[in-house]
Amino acid sequence: MKIGLHAFSFVLAAGLRDYQPVGRGALAASDMVEKAARLKCPAVQLALRQVKEMDMVGLVNLGQLAKELGVTLHLSTSTLQGEHLADMIRKAQYLGAPQVTVGMSRLKGTVQQRQRMLEDLLRELDVAIKTAEKYKIVLAFENGRHTAAADLAAFIQAAQSEYVGVCFDAGNALTVPENPAESANILGPLAKSAHLKDWQVYRSLEGAMLVNCPVGDGVINLIEVLRVLKLHKPDLLLFLQTAAERVSVPILEDQFLREYPRITARSLAGLLRQGTLVYSPEELQFPHESKAPEKDVLKWEEDRLKRSLKQAQKLLGTESLTLSLG
C-alpha cells in the first residue's frame, strides 16, 4: 500500500472551496504534482475544477509533467450523470490517469429517492462503462455521504464491469453512520483506491459534528481499517485527505433515522460515545474562518498535511497490518 495526495488536502491553498489565496495565487494542478514529487508521494487525485478548463493539449502536458516526475494522476468528480462520467474518462485518458473517482455526496433524499437515483444512474452508466472499457480506465464510486456500504456494493455488482469499483473513504463511513472497519470489510473486495482521513467527533443539538483532523488525532481506528483493506487489496493506493471540513450527522433527528434504515443501535451508540465534547462553532473555527493572515492559513494547512503524511506512513509500517483477521 502506498500514500498519494488528494486535492482537498490543499483545499485552501488551491482555492477549491470557500477560500481564495491572494498573495501567491491559488495552487495549480501542476504545482500540486510537483509538491507530491517533493514529498515522495507516488500519486495525486485532482479535483475536476482544477482541469475543467484545460483543452486536450493542456491535459496532455500536465500528464507528461506528472510522468516525468514519477507521479500518477487520478481525477475526481461528484456529478452523477453517465455522459459526464464518460467525458471525465476521456479527460483521464489525455492525462494518462488510470482512474476517475466519483463522489456520491449529491445522492440525497429518502430511501426511495436515493434508490431511484441509483437505478437511474445505473441505466445511464452504460455509456460511461463502454468508454471506461475502451480506454481501460476505472470508475471508482465513493462510499458514505448518504450511501451505505451494502447499498454501494450492490450498485457496483449490478454494473457488472471490472472497470467499475469502489474508492473506500474511511472517514465517510461515519457520516452514514457505520463502523469504518466493518464498511471496509464489505467494500474491500471491490476497492480500486481509498481515501485516508480522520475525524474528531463533537456532540451537537442534532446529534454529532465530525471535524476533519490530522491522521491519528481522531476517533477512527485506522490500523484496523488499513488491516482490513490490506487483507483484501494489498497494493491499494491510499489518498491522504486532510481538508478543512466538518460534517453534521443529525442522528438525533427522526427524519435522518427514517432516511437511513440500515442504522443500528450499536453504530448510533458508538458515534455518540466518541463525542465527549460539545460542538461550539465559535470556538472550533479553522484559521481561514477566524480571518487569520493568509500566510498563517496556508502554513496551518501545509503543516497538518505533513504531520498526517508522517503518521500515515508510520501506520503502514506497523506490524499490526500483517496480522490476519481473527
Backbone as numpy.savetxt, mean C-alpha at the origin, in Angstrom:
# Nx Ny Nz CAx CAy CAz Cx Cy Cz
13.22 -11.99 0.35 12.38 -10.79 0.35 13.26 -9.54 0.35
12.86 -8.55 -0.44 13.61 -7.30 -0.54 12.67 -6.12 -0.32
13.27 -4.97 0.02 12.48 -3.79 0.36 12.65 -2.70 -0.69
11.54 -2.27 -1.26 11.53 -1.14 -2.17 10.87 0.06 -1.52
10.82 1.16 -2.22 10.23 2.39 -1.70 8.89 2.67 -2.39
7.92 3.07 -1.62 6.62 3.47 -2.16 6.59 4.99 -2.29
5.95 5.49 -3.34 5.87 6.94 -3.57 5.31 7.67 -2.37
4.38 7.04 -1.63 3.76 7.73 -0.51 4.67 7.86 0.70
5.84 7.23 0.66 6.84 7.51 1.69 7.41 8.91 1.49
7.17 9.48 0.30 7.58 10.85 -0.01 6.35 11.69 -0.36
5.23 11.39 0.30 3.97 12.04 -0.07 4.03 13.55 0.08
4.82 14.04 1.03 4.96 15.48 1.23 6.01 16.07 0.29
7.17 15.46 0.22 8.24 15.97 -0.64 7.83 15.95 -2.11
7.00 14.98 -2.48 6.57 14.87 -3.88 5.27 15.64 -4.16
4.68 16.21 -3.13 3.45 16.97 -3.32 2.30 16.13 -3.82
2.17 14.91 -3.28 1.18 13.98 -3.81 -0.19 14.09 -3.14
-0.27 14.83 -2.03 -1.58 14.96 -1.38 -1.86 16.43 -1.04
-1.85 16.75 0.24 -2.29 18.08 0.66 -1.14 19.00 1.05
0.01 18.79 0.42 1.17 19.64 0.73 2.01 19.80 -0.53
2.44 21.03 -0.77 3.28 21.32 -1.93 4.54 22.05 -1.49
5.71 21.38 -1.53 6.95 22.07 -1.18 7.27 23.17 -2.19
7.65 24.32 -1.69 7.89 25.47 -2.56 9.37 25.72 -2.78
10.15 25.59 -1.69 11.56 25.97 -1.75 12.35 25.25 -2.83
12.32 23.94 -2.81 13.10 23.17 -3.80 12.21 22.52 -4.85
10.91 22.71 -4.74 9.98 22.10 -5.69 9.68 20.66 -5.33
8.65 20.12 -5.92 8.22 18.75 -5.62 9.23 17.73 -6.15
9.40 16.67 -5.41 10.29 15.57 -5.80 9.70 14.87 -7.02
10.45 14.84 -8.10 9.98 14.20 -9.33 10.20 12.70 -9.29
9.58 11.98 -10.21 9.73 10.53 -10.28 11.20 10.15 -10.45
11.93 10.89 -11.29 13.35 10.59 -11.51 14.16 10.80 -10.23
13.78 11.83 -9.43 14.46 12.06 -8.15 14.25 10.89 -7.22
13.03 10.34 -7.24 12.70 9.22 -6.37 13.50 7.98 -6.75
13.68 7.77 -8.04 14.48 6.64 -8.52 15.92 6.78 -8.05
16.46 7.97 -8.18 17.85 8.20 -7.76 18.00 8.04 -6.25
16.98 8.48 -5.51 17.03 8.33 -4.05 17.00 6.85 -3.67
16.17 6.06 -4.35 16.12 4.62 -4.08 17.47 3.97 -4.33
18.12 4.38 -5.41 19.44 3.83 -5.72 20.45 4.17 -4.63
20.40 5.41 -4.13 21.33 5.82 -3.06 21.07 5.03 -1.77
19.81 4.70 -1.53 19.46 3.95 -0.32 19.59 2.44 -0.52
20.05 2.06 -1.73 20.25 0.64 -2.07 18.93 -0.14 -2.01
17.86 0.51 -2.44 16.56 -0.15 -2.55 16.36 -0.57 -4.01
15.98 -1.81 -4.27 15.95 -2.33 -5.64 14.72 -1.94 -6.46
13.74 -1.27 -5.83 12.51 -0.99 -6.57 11.80 0.25 -6.01
10.99 0.89 -6.86 10.15 2.02 -6.46 8.76 1.83 -7.04
7.74 2.03 -6.22 6.37 2.01 -6.71 5.90 3.45 -6.87
5.70 3.87 -8.11 5.31 5.25 -8.42 3.79 5.40 -8.42
3.33 6.59 -8.07 1.90 6.91 -8.15 1.57 7.37 -9.56
0.35 7.13 -9.99 -0.09 7.54 -11.33 0.16 9.02 -11.56
-0.09 9.84 -10.55 0.07 11.29 -10.68 1.47 11.68 -11.13
2.47 10.88 -10.77 3.85 11.21 -11.11 4.19 11.01 -12.58
3.41 10.17 -13.26 3.72 9.87 -14.66 2.57 10.18 -15.60
1.47 10.68 -15.05 0.25 10.86 -15.82 0.43 11.72 -17.06
1.23 12.78 -16.95 1.41 13.71 -18.06 2.59 13.35 -18.97
3.29 12.26 -18.68 4.44 11.87 -19.50 3.98 11.23 -20.80
4.63 11.56 -21.90 4.35 10.86 -23.15 5.22 9.61 -23.22
5.13 8.89 -24.32 5.85 7.63 -24.46 7.35 7.83 -24.27
7.90 8.90 -24.85 9.34 9.16 -24.75 9.74 9.39 -23.30
8.93 10.18 -22.57 9.23 10.45 -21.17 9.21 9.19 -20.34
8.24 8.34 -20.58 8.15 7.09 -19.84 9.33 6.17 -20.14
9.69 6.07 -21.41 10.82 5.23 -21.80 12.12 5.75 -21.18
12.29 7.07 -21.18 13.51 7.66 -20.60 13.59 7.40 -19.09
12.45 7.54 -18.42 12.42 7.26 -16.98 12.75 5.79 -16.72
12.19 4.91 -17.52 12.47 3.49 -17.38 13.93 3.17 -17.62
14.54 3.86 -18.59 15.95 3.65 -18.89 16.83 4.10 -17.74
16.48 5.27 -17.14 17.23 5.75 -15.97 17.17 4.73 -14.85
15.97 4.22 -14.58 15.82 3.24 -13.51 16.65 1.99 -13.79
16.63 1.53 -15.03 17.39 0.34 -15.41 18.88 0.56 -15.20
19.37 1.73 -15.58 20.80 2.04 -15.43 21.22 2.07 -13.96
20.28 2.48 -13.09 20.58 2.57 -11.66 20.25 1.28 -10.91
19.75 0.28 -11.62 19.43 -0.99 -10.99 18.16 -0.96 -10.16
17.22 -0.10 -10.55 15.97 0.04 -9.81 14.80 -0.41 -10.69
13.97 -1.30 -10.18 12.78 -1.76 -10.89 11.61 -0.84 -10.55
10.86 -0.44 -11.56 9.71 0.43 -11.34 8.41 -0.36 -11.30
7.50 0.05 -10.42 6.12 -0.42 -10.41 5.23 0.81 -10.49
4.01 0.64 -10.97 3.04 1.73 -11.02 1.88 1.43 -10.09
1.14 2.49 -9.70 -0.06 2.27 -8.89 -1.17 3.23 -9.29
-2.41 2.78 -9.09 -3.58 3.59 -9.40 -4.70 3.17 -8.47
-5.74 4.00 -8.37 -6.91 3.63 -7.56 -8.20 3.74 -8.37
-8.06 3.85 -9.68 -9.24 3.94 -10.56 -9.66 2.54 -10.99
-10.89 2.18 -10.64 -11.36 0.81 -10.86 -12.18 0.70 -12.15
-11.50 0.88 -13.27 -12.14 0.76 -14.58 -11.24 -0.05 -15.50
-11.84 -0.98 -16.24 -11.07 -1.89 -17.07 -10.19 -1.20 -18.10
-10.74 -0.22 -18.83 -9.95 0.45 -19.86 -8.82 1.28 -19.25
-9.09 1.89 -18.10 -8.03 2.64 -17.41 -6.90 1.70 -17.01
-7.24 0.53 -16.49 -6.20 -0.41 -16.08 -5.41 -0.91 -17.28
-6.07 -1.08 -18.41 -5.36 -1.47 -19.63 -4.37 -0.37 -20.03
-4.80 0.89 -19.89 -3.91 2.01 -20.20 -2.73 2.06 -19.23
-2.98 1.76 -17.96 -1.89 1.72 -16.98 -0.87 0.64 -17.35
-1.35 -0.49 -17.84 -0.44 -1.56 -18.25 0.42 -1.11 -19.42
-0.18 -0.36 -20.35 0.61 0.15 -21.48 1.67 1.14 -21.01
1.33 1.98 -20.02 2.32 2.89 -19.44 3.44 2.09 -18.77
3.05 1.05 -18.06 4.04 0.20 -17.40 4.98 -0.45 -18.41
4.44 -0.82 -19.55 5.25 -1.45 -20.60 6.32 -0.49 -21.10
5.97 0.78 -21.28 6.96 1.78 -21.69 8.02 1.97 -20.62
7.60 1.90 -19.36 8.54 2.09 -18.25 9.43 0.86 -18.01
9.00 -0.28 -18.53 9.69 -1.52 -18.20 9.28 -2.03 -16.83
8.07 -1.62 -16.38 7.57 -2.01 -15.06 6.83 -3.34 -15.15
7.12 -4.28 -14.26 6.48 -5.60 -14.35 5.12 -5.69 -13.65
4.70 -4.59 -12.97 3.49 -4.70 -12.17 2.79 -3.36 -12.02
1.45 -3.41 -12.00 0.60 -2.26 -11.69 -0.23 -2.62 -10.47
-0.10 -1.83 -9.41 -0.88 -2.06 -8.19 -2.17 -1.26 -8.25
-3.27 -1.89 -7.86 -4.58 -1.25 -7.93 -5.16 -1.12 -6.52
-5.26 0.12 -6.03 -5.85 0.37 -4.73 -7.36 0.23 -4.78
-7.95 -0.27 -3.71 -9.40 -0.52 -3.68 -10.11 0.48 -2.76
-9.50 1.63 -2.49 -10.07 2.59 -1.53 -11.40 3.17 -1.99
-11.67 3.14 -3.30 -12.92 3.71 -3.81 -14.08 2.72 -3.76
-13.82 1.53 -3.28 -14.84 0.49 -3.23 -15.65 0.67 -1.93
-16.52 1.66 -1.91 -17.26 2.00 -0.70 -18.73 1.66 -0.85
-19.45 1.63 0.30 -20.89 1.40 0.27 -21.30 0.20 1.11
-22.54 -0.20 0.93 -23.06 -1.36 1.65 -22.45 -2.64 1.09
-22.73 -3.74 1.75 -22.24 -5.04 1.27 -22.70 -5.27 -0.16
-23.98 -5.01 -0.41 -24.54 -5.26 -1.74 -23.92 -4.33 -2.79
-23.70 -3.06 -2.41 -23.10 -2.11 -3.35 -21.67 -2.48 -3.68
-20.91 -2.88 -2.67 -19.52 -3.27 -2.92 -19.46 -4.52 -3.77
-20.38 -5.45 -3.52 -20.40 -6.69 -4.30 -20.72 -6.40 -5.76
-21.67 -5.49 -6.00 -22.00 -5.12 -7.38 -20.81 -4.45 -8.07
-20.10 -3.59 -7.32 -18.93 -2.92 -7.89 -17.86 -3.93 -8.27
-17.65 -4.94 -7.42 -16.67 -5.98 -7.73 -17.10 -6.79 -8.95
-18.38 -7.10 -9.03 -18.89 -7.85 -10.18 -18.76 -7.04 -11.47
-19.06 -5.72 -11.38 -18.90 -4.85 -12.55 -17.44 -4.77 -12.98
-16.56 -4.64 -11.99 -15.13 -4.56 -12.29 -14.64 -5.85 -12.94
-15.13 -6.97 -12.44 -14.72 -8.26 -12.99 -15.11 -8.37 -14.46
-16.32 -7.87 -14.79 -16.77 -7.90 -16.19 -15.90 -6.98 -17.06
-15.52 -5.82 -16.50 -14.71 -4.87 -17.25 -13.26 -5.31 -17.38
-12.86 -6.22 -16.50 -11.44 -6.56 -16.39 -10.91 -7.32 -17.59
-11.78 -7.83 -18.42 -11.35 -8.66 -19.54 -10.35 -7.95 -20.43
-10.63 -6.69 -20.78 -9.72 -5.94 -21.65 -8.37 -5.71 -20.97
-8.41 -5.46 -19.65 -7.17 -5.24 -18.91 -6.36 -6.54 -18.80
-7.05 -7.65 -18.57 -6.35 -8.93 -18.46 -5.69 -9.30 -19.79
-6.39 -9.08 -20.89 -5.80 -9.38 -22.19 -4.55 -8.53 -22.44
-4.61 -7.26 -22.03 -3.44 -6.38 -22.18 -2.32 -6.84 -21.27
-2.66 -7.24 -20.04 -1.66 -7.73 -19.09 -0.97 -8.98 -19.62
-1.75 -9.88 -20.17 -1.19 -11.13 -20.69 -0.34 -10.86 -21.93
-0.74 -9.88 -22.73 0.02 -9.54 -23.92 1.43 -9.05 -23.57
1.49 -8.17 -22.54 2.78 -7.57 -22.17 3.45 -8.29 -20.98
2.75 -9.30 -20.43 3.28 -10.05 -19.27 3.53 -9.11 -18.09
2.54 -8.28 -17.82 2.58 -7.34 -16.71 1.45 -7.67 -15.74
1.76 -7.73 -14.46 0.81 -8.16 -13.44 -0.05 -7.00 -12.95
-1.35 -7.29 -12.74 -2.25 -6.40 -12.02 -2.38 -6.93 -10.60
-1.96 -6.13 -9.61 -2.00 -6.58 -8.21 -2.98 -5.71 -7.43
-4.08 -6.31 -6.99 -5.13 -5.57 -6.28 -4.84 -5.56 -4.78
-4.99 -4.39 -4.19 -4.63 -4.18 -2.79 -5.79 -4.53 -1.86
-5.46 -5.15 -0.73 -6.48 -5.51 0.27 -6.79 -4.33 1.18
-7.84 -4.52 2.00 -8.19 -3.53 3.00 -8.90 -2.33 2.41
-9.10 -1.29 3.24 -9.82 -0.09 2.83 -11.12 -0.47 2.15
-11.99 -1.17 2.84 -13.33 -1.56 2.39 -13.39 -2.97 1.78
-12.27 -3.68 1.68 -12.30 -5.01 1.07 -11.69 -6.05 2.00
-12.50 -6.98 2.46 -12.02 -8.05 3.33 -11.14 -9.02 2.55
-10.23 -9.68 3.25 -9.28 -10.58 2.59 -10.00 -11.70 1.83
-11.02 -12.29 2.43 -11.73 -13.39 1.77 -12.43 -12.93 0.50
-13.00 -11.71 0.54 -13.67 -11.18 -0.65 -12.68 -10.90 -1.77
-11.51 -10.35 -1.40 -10.50 -10.07 -2.43 -9.97 -11.37 -3.02
-9.76 -12.37 -2.17 -9.28 -13.67 -2.67 -10.26 -14.26 -3.67
-11.55 -14.16 -3.38 -12.57 -14.68 -4.29 -12.56 -13.92 -5.62
-12.36 -12.61 -5.54 -12.30 -11.77 -6.74 -11.11 -12.16 -7.62
-9.95 -12.34 -7.01 -8.73 -12.70 -7.75 -8.90 -14.07 -8.41
-9.44 -15.00 -7.67 -9.62 -16.35 -8.21 -10.63 -16.36 -9.36
-11.65 -15.48 -9.27 -12.64 -15.41 -10.34 -12.06 -14.83 -11.63
-11.00 -14.02 -11.50 -10.37 -13.42 -12.68 -9.66 -14.47 -13.53
-9.22 -15.56 -12.92 -8.65 -16.71 -13.63 -7.50 -16.32 -14.58
-6.54 -15.59 -14.03 -5.36 -15.24 -14.82 -4.13 -15.20 -13.91
-3.03 -15.75 -14.41 -1.80 -15.69 -13.63 -1.26 -14.27 -13.54
-1.82 -13.35 -14.33 -1.37 -11.97 -14.31 -2.28 -11.07 -13.46
-3.14 -11.68 -12.66 -3.97 -10.96 -11.69 -3.69 -11.54 -10.32
-3.29 -10.68 -9.38 -2.96 -11.15 -8.04 -3.21 -10.07 -7.01
-2.50 -10.19 -5.89 -2.72 -9.32 -4.73 -1.45 -8.54 -4.40
-1.64 -7.27 -4.04 -0.60 -6.52 -3.34 -1.05 -6.49 -1.89
-0.40 -7.25 -1.04 -0.85 -7.36 0.36 -0.35 -6.18 1.17
-1.28 -5.42 1.74 -0.95 -4.27 2.58 -1.17 -4.65 4.04
-0.07 -4.76 4.79 -0.15 -5.19 6.18 -0.97 -4.23 7.03
-0.86 -2.94 6.75 -1.59 -1.95 7.54 -3.06 -1.87 7.20
-3.39 -2.03 5.93 -4.79 -1.91 5.51 -5.70 -2.95 6.13
-5.12 -4.08 6.53 -5.94 -5.12 7.15 -6.69 -4.57 8.38
-6.06 -3.67 9.12 -6.69 -3.14 10.33 -7.86 -2.21 10.02
-7.95 -1.71 8.80 -9.04 -0.78 8.46 -10.36 -1.50 8.26
-10.35 -2.84 8.14 -11.60 -3.55 7.84 -12.49 -3.83 9.06
-12.02 -4.24 10.26 -10.65 -4.60 10.63 -10.45 -6.12 10.65
-9.22 -6.52 10.30 -8.83 -7.92 10.36 -7.45 -8.03 10.99
-7.15 -9.20 11.50 -5.81 -9.45 12.01 -4.85 -9.53 10.82
-3.81 -8.68 10.77 -2.93 -8.66 9.59 -2.29 -10.01 9.25
-1.89 -10.76 10.27 -1.26 -12.06 10.00 -2.26 -13.05 9.42
-3.51 -13.01 9.92 -4.54 -13.90 9.37 -4.90 -13.51 7.94
-4.95 -12.21 7.66 -5.19 -11.75 6.29 -4.06 -12.18 5.38
-2.83 -12.09 5.89 -1.66 -12.50 5.10 -1.71 -13.98 4.75
-2.26 -14.78 5.65 -2.35 -16.22 5.39 -3.38 -16.52 4.31
-4.46 -15.71 4.26 -5.48 -15.89 3.22 -4.97 -15.43 1.86
-4.29 -14.27 1.86 -3.90 -13.65 0.59 -2.46 -13.96 0.16
-1.67 -14.51 1.07 -0.28 -14.80 0.76 -0.07 -15.65 -0.49
-0.86 -16.71 -0.68 -0.67 -17.53 -1.89 -0.94 -16.76 -3.18
-1.70 -15.66 -3.11 -2.06 -14.88 -4.30 -1.20 -13.62 -4.43
-0.29 -13.41 -3.49 0.46 -12.15 -3.43 1.49 -12.04 -4.55
1.56 -10.85 -5.15 2.57 -10.53 -6.15 3.55 -9.49 -5.62
3.14 -8.77 -4.57 3.99 -7.77 -3.91 3.31 -7.45 -2.59
3.90 -6.54 -1.80 3.30 -6.18 -0.52 3.69 -4.76 -0.14
2.85 -4.16 0.71 3.15 -2.86 1.32 3.47 -3.09 2.79
4.56 -2.52 3.23 4.99 -2.67 4.62 4.82 -1.32 5.33
3.93 -1.30 6.33 3.74 -0.08 7.12 3.24 -0.45 8.50
3.12 0.55 9.36 2.73 0.30 10.74 1.77 1.40 11.19
0.94 1.09 12.18 -0.03 2.05 12.71 0.12 2.16 14.23
-0.09 3.36 14.74 -0.41 3.54 16.15 -1.93 3.70 16.22
-2.54 3.09 17.23 -4.00 3.09 17.34 -4.44 3.95 18.52
-5.38 4.85 18.25 -5.95 5.72 19.28 -7.46 5.50 19.33
-8.02 5.66 20.51 -9.47 5.58 20.64 -10.11 6.92 20.24
-11.25 6.81 19.58 -11.98 8.01 19.17 -13.45 7.81 19.51
-14.25 8.85 19.38 -15.69 8.74 19.66 -16.35 7.72 18.76
-15.83 7.57 17.52 -16.42 6.65 16.55 -15.87 5.23 16.68
-14.73 5.09 17.35 -14.12 3.77 17.47 -12.62 3.86 17.60
-11.92 3.88 16.45 -10.45 3.91 16.47 -9.93 4.83 15.37
-8.80 5.44 15.65 -8.09 6.24 14.65 -6.71 5.62 14.47
-6.40 5.24 13.22 -5.09 4.68 12.89 -4.19 5.80 12.38
-3.01 5.92 12.97 -2.06 6.96 12.58 -0.77 6.29 12.13
-0.37 6.57 10.88 0.85 5.97 10.33 2.05 6.38 11.17
2.95 5.45 11.40 4.15 5.70 12.20 5.33 4.93 11.61
6.54 5.22 12.06 7.69 4.44 11.56 7.50 2.96 11.83
7.98 2.14 10.92 7.89 0.69 11.05 8.53 0.25 12.37
7.80 -0.55 13.12 8.29 -1.04 14.40 7.81 -0.24 15.59
7.23 0.95 15.35 6.73 1.78 16.45 5.24 1.58 16.70
4.59 0.77 15.88 3.14 0.62 15.97 2.71 -0.71 16.57
1.45 -1.06 16.31 0.83 -2.22 16.96 0.90 -3.50 16.13
1.25 -3.39 14.85 1.23 -4.57 13.98 2.39 -5.50 14.31
2.09 -6.77 14.45 3.13 -7.78 14.67 3.76 -8.09 13.31
4.69 -7.24 12.90 5.26 -7.35 11.56 6.10 -8.61 11.38
6.73 -9.07 12.44 7.49 -10.32 12.32 6.57 -11.47 11.93
5.39 -11.52 12.56 4.44 -12.58 12.25 3.91 -12.44 10.82
3.59 -11.20 10.42 3.10 -10.97 9.06 4.16 -11.37 8.03
5.39 -10.96 8.25 6.46 -11.28 7.31 6.74 -12.78 7.27
6.61 -13.42 8.42 6.84 -14.88 8.49 5.80 -15.61 7.63
4.54 -15.17 7.74 3.47 -15.79 6.95 3.69 -15.56 5.46
4.01 -14.31 5.10 4.23 -13.98 3.69 5.41 -14.76 3.12
6.47 -14.87 3.93 7.66 -15.59 3.45 7.37 -17.07 3.25
6.50 -17.61 4.09 6.13 -19.02 3.94 5.48 -19.26 2.58
4.63 -18.31 2.16 3.93 -18.45 0.89 4.76 -17.97 -0.30
5.46 -16.84 -0.14 6.21 -16.23 -1.24 7.57 -15.73 -0.73
8.56 -16.61 -0.72 9.87 -16.25 -0.15 10.55 -15.07 -0.82
10.26 -14.81 -2.10 10.95 -13.75 -2.84 10.07 -12.51 -3.04
9.05 -12.35 -2.21 8.11 -11.25 -2.36 8.80 -9.90 -2.18
8.45 -8.94 -3.04 8.99 -7.58 -2.95 8.09 -6.75 -2.05
8.67 -6.11 -1.05 7.93 -5.31 -0.07 8.20 -3.82 -0.32
7.14 -3.04 -0.44 7.31 -1.60 -0.63 7.02 -0.88 0.69
8.02 -0.15 1.16 7.91 0.58 2.42 7.00 1.79 2.23
5.98 1.89 3.09 5.00 2.98 2.96 4.87 3.69 4.30
5.50 4.86 4.40 5.52 5.61 5.66 4.84 6.95 5.50
3.73 6.98 4.78 3.02 8.23 4.48 2.51 8.90 5.74
2.48 10.23 5.72 1.85 11.00 6.80 0.34 10.90 6.58
-0.28 9.91 7.22 -1.70 9.68 7.00 -2.35 9.12 8.25
-3.66 9.27 8.32 -4.46 8.68 9.39 -5.76 8.17 8.78
-6.29 7.11 9.37 -7.52 6.49 8.85 -8.45 6.22 10.03
-9.67 6.69 9.91 -10.68 6.43 10.93 -11.33 5.07 10.68
-11.48 4.29 11.75 -12.17 3.00 11.67 -13.33 3.07 12.67
-14.52 3.47 12.20 -15.64 3.73 13.11 -16.37 2.48 13.58
-15.67 1.65 14.32 -16.20 0.35 14.71 -17.30 0.43 15.77
-17.54 1.62 16.33 -18.62 1.77 17.30 -19.90 2.28 16.65
-19.87 2.50 15.35 -21.05 2.98 14.64 -21.80 1.81 14.00
-23.11 1.80 14.17 -23.94 0.70 13.65 -23.79 0.52 12.14
-23.72 1.63 11.41 -23.63 1.55 9.95 -22.37 0.81 9.52
-21.25 1.09 10.17 -19.99 0.42 9.84 -20.12 -1.08 10.07
-20.73 -1.45 11.18 -20.88 -2.87 11.51 -21.79 -3.57 10.51
-22.83 -2.86 10.04 -23.71 -3.45 9.03 -23.00 -3.63 7.69
-22.10 -2.69 7.37 -21.40 -2.74 6.09 -20.31 -3.80 6.05
-19.86 -4.25 7.23 -18.77 -5.23 7.27 -19.20 -6.43 8.11
-20.07 -7.29 7.55 -20.61 -8.42 8.31 -19.58 -9.47 8.68
-18.41 -9.44 8.03 -17.37 -10.43 8.34 -16.62 -10.10 9.63
-16.83 -8.90 10.17 -16.13 -8.49 11.38 -16.50 -9.42 12.53
-15.49 -9.89 13.26 -15.73 -10.75 14.42 -15.54 -9.96 15.71
-16.15 -10.46 16.78 -15.98 -9.82 18.08 -14.51 -9.80 18.48
-13.79 -10.85 18.10 -12.36 -10.93 18.45 -11.56 -9.82 17.78
-11.86 -9.54 16.48 -11.12 -8.49 15.78 -11.48 -7.11 16.31
-12.76 -6.92 16.67 -13.16 -5.64 17.25 -12.48 -5.40 18.59
-12.50 -6.42 19.44 -11.88 -6.30 20.75 -10.37 -6.09 20.62
-9.78 -6.80 19.66 -8.33 -6.66 19.47 -7.93 -5.25 19.08
-8.72 -4.63 18.18 -8.40 -3.27 17.76 -8.60 -2.29 18.91
-9.69 -2.43 19.67 -9.96 -1.52 20.78 -8.92 -1.66 21.88
-8.46 -2.88 22.13 -7.43 -3.08 23.17 -6.15 -2.36 22.83
-5.84 -2.27 21.52 -4.60 -1.63 21.10 -4.67 -0.11 21.21
-5.89 0.44 21.24 -6.04 1.89 21.36 -6.09 2.32 22.81
-4.94 2.45 23.44 -4.90 2.77 24.87 -4.94 4.28 25.13
-4.69 5.10 24.10 -4.71 6.55 24.25 -5.87 7.13 23.45
-6.36 8.28 23.88 -7.47 8.94 23.21 -6.93 9.84 22.11
-7.57 9.77 20.94 -7.14 10.58 19.80 -7.51 12.04 20.00
-6.51 12.91 19.79 -6.73 14.35 19.87 -6.17 14.99 18.60
-7.03 15.48 17.69 -6.55 16.06 16.44 -5.65 17.27 16.64
-5.83 17.98 17.76 -4.98 19.15 18.02 -3.58 18.74 18.45
-3.49 17.67 19.22 -2.19 17.23 19.74 -1.44 16.31 18.78
-2.17 15.59 17.92 -1.54 14.62 17.03 -1.52 15.14 15.60
-0.82 16.23 15.40 -0.69 16.81 14.06 0.66 16.43 13.46
0.67 16.21 12.15 1.92 16.03 11.44 2.56 17.41 11.26
3.87 17.46 11.06 4.55 18.76 10.98 3.96 19.72 9.95
3.56 19.23 8.78 3.01 20.14 7.78 1.65 20.69 8.20
0.94 19.96 9.06 -0.35 20.43 9.54 -0.20 21.50 10.61
0.90 21.45 11.32 1.15 22.46 12.36 1.95 23.65 11.82
2.04 23.74 10.49 2.68 24.87 9.81 4.17 24.98 10.13
4.84 23.81 10.30 6.29 23.81 10.52 7.00 24.30 9.26
8.21 24.88 9.38 8.97 25.30 8.20 9.18 24.13 7.23
9.24 24.44 5.95 9.35 23.40 4.94 10.54 22.48 5.17
11.68 23.05 5.53 12.87 22.22 5.72 12.67 21.22 6.87
11.90 21.62 7.89 11.63 20.73 9.02 10.64 19.63 8.60
9.66 19.99 7.79 8.68 19.02 7.30 9.37 17.93 6.48
10.22 18.36 5.54 10.88 17.40 4.65 11.90 16.56 5.40
12.58 17.16 6.38 13.54 16.40 7.18 12.81 15.35 8.02
11.67 15.72 8.58 10.87 14.78 9.37 10.46 13.59 8.52
10.02 13.84 7.29 9.59 12.76 6.40 10.77 11.87 6.02
11.89 12.48 5.69 13.09 11.72 5.31 13.61 10.87 6.47
13.62 11.46 7.67 14.14 10.75 8.84 13.30 9.53 9.18
11.97 9.65 9.08 11.12 8.50 9.43 11.20 7.42 8.37
11.46 7.82 7.12 11.67 6.82 6.08 12.94 6.03 6.36
14.04 6.73 6.62 15.31 6.06 6.85 15.25 5.17 8.10
14.57 5.67 9.13 14.41 4.89 10.36 13.61 3.62 10.08
12.54 3.76 9.30 11.70 2.61 8.96 12.45 1.61 8.09
13.24 2.12 7.16 14.02 1.24 6.28 15.01 0.42 7.09
15.66 1.06 8.03 16.63 0.35 8.88 15.93 -0.72 9.71
14.77 -0.38 10.27 14.04 -1.34 11.09 13.49 -2.49 10.25
13.01 -2.18 9.04 12.48 -3.21 8.16 13.58 -4.19 7.76
14.75 -3.67 7.45 15.88 -4.54 7.11 16.26 -5.43 8.28
16.15 -4.89 9.48 16.43 -5.67 10.68 15.40 -6.78 10.85
14.13 -6.45 10.59 13.07 -7.46 10.70 13.28 -8.60 9.72
13.69 -8.26 8.50 13.90 -9.30 7.48 15.07 -10.20 7.84
15.97 -9.70 8.66 17.13 -10.50 9.04 16.94 -11.34 10.28
15.77 -11.19 10.93 15.55 -11.92 12.18 15.36 -13.41 11.94
15.84 -14.20 12.88 15.73 -15.66 12.76 14.28 -16.12 12.82
13.40 -15.28 13.41 11.99 -15.67 13.53 11.35 -15.95 12.19
11.83 -15.29 11.14 11.22 -15.46 9.82 11.53 -16.81 9.21
12.50 -17.50 9.75 12.87 -18.81 9.19 12.05 -19.94 9.81
11.27 -19.61 10.85 10.49 -20.64 11.51 9.23 -20.94 10.71
8.82 -22.18 10.70 7.59 -22.56 10.02 6.40 -22.22 10.90
5.23 -22.10 10.25 4.02 -21.83 11.02 3.66 -23.05 11.84
3.39 -22.82 13.13 3.12 -23.95 14.00 1.65 -24.16 14.28
